[in-house]
Amino acid sequence: MPGTTRGGKKPDPPTPVVAPIFQRRGLDDSQDGGRIRGEDTGIDSVPGGSQPASRADISQILARMGDMQTSLAMDIAKIATEVRAEVGALGLRIGELEEGTGDLVAAHNALARTTDTLSHRMDRMELALEDVANRSRRNNIRLRGLPESVQTRELHETVLGLLKRLVPEVPPAKLLMDRIHRALRAPRADSQQPRDVIFRLHYYTVKEEVMRKSRDVDLVYEDVSSLCFKIWLRRPCSAVGPGAPSQPTWAVINIRYAWGFPFKLLAFAGGKTSTLTLQSDPQQFFT
């Protein structure tokens, strides 16, 4: 039979052979991959680290650490010097900016004060000019509501007829008009409001009588009953602004009013006097 000898005994098993990479290494074998001791460091590679470093090794390590510390200190000092220089330059720039801002603020304040002064002076000049312009037109009257169908050449006769009906007691010779014309603006097709008629009566007493009677008498011309006479001022209607209460409205709420010179509107209510000029705020006046 295979696997047996003649005497009937089995042969001894062969001794196992282990590959070199799996063999146990001795304690004396080097574990550094066959490298030799470094001559530059002077430190021996002691297997297992069982041998302590010598004084020379420690001195060498400390010397190297000192060199490293010195190098780091020099680098830190250099960086700190650069940072201090940048901070100083930044401080100078901030100082210059603050100084420039202060100059700008001072210049702005001076400009604001000058603007306020000029605005106040301009208001006074406008009031004076308005007063001069209005006083030079004392005899002028503005007729509002006369239709545009009345041509320019018909204005004199038409207005004269209205004046005769308004003040019949005044002799026709006294109803003398120096000039008469429409307001100096082009008629607008999209506007239902006709242009005002402006005329100047030669006699001041006649003008006063016309204005007094016009407050109580409603004139009608071709079914137009909204005719009204007003003292002709440069800006009599726009001065009070849009949405201002009309004269009948003031009468209903018991507010007395009067026109003053230079041109202004005086309202008396609650024991107080309110004044509206061309430079005033109409919304604030009527609230």
Secondary structure, 3 states (H helix, E strand, C coil): CCCCCCCCCCCCCCCCCCCHHHCCCCCCCCCCCCCCCCCCCCCCCCHHHCCCCCHHHHHHHHHHHHHHHHHHHHHHHHHHHHHHHHHHHHHHHHHHHHHHHHHHHHHHHHHHHHHHHHHHHHHHHHHHHHHHHHHCCCCEEEEECCCCCCCHHHHHHHHHHHHHHHCCCCCHHHCCEEEEEECCCCCCCCCCCCCCEEEEECCHHHHHHHHHHHCCCCCCECCECCCEEEECCCCCCCCCCCCCCCHHHHHHCCCEEEEECCCEEEEEECCEEEEECCCCCHHHHCC
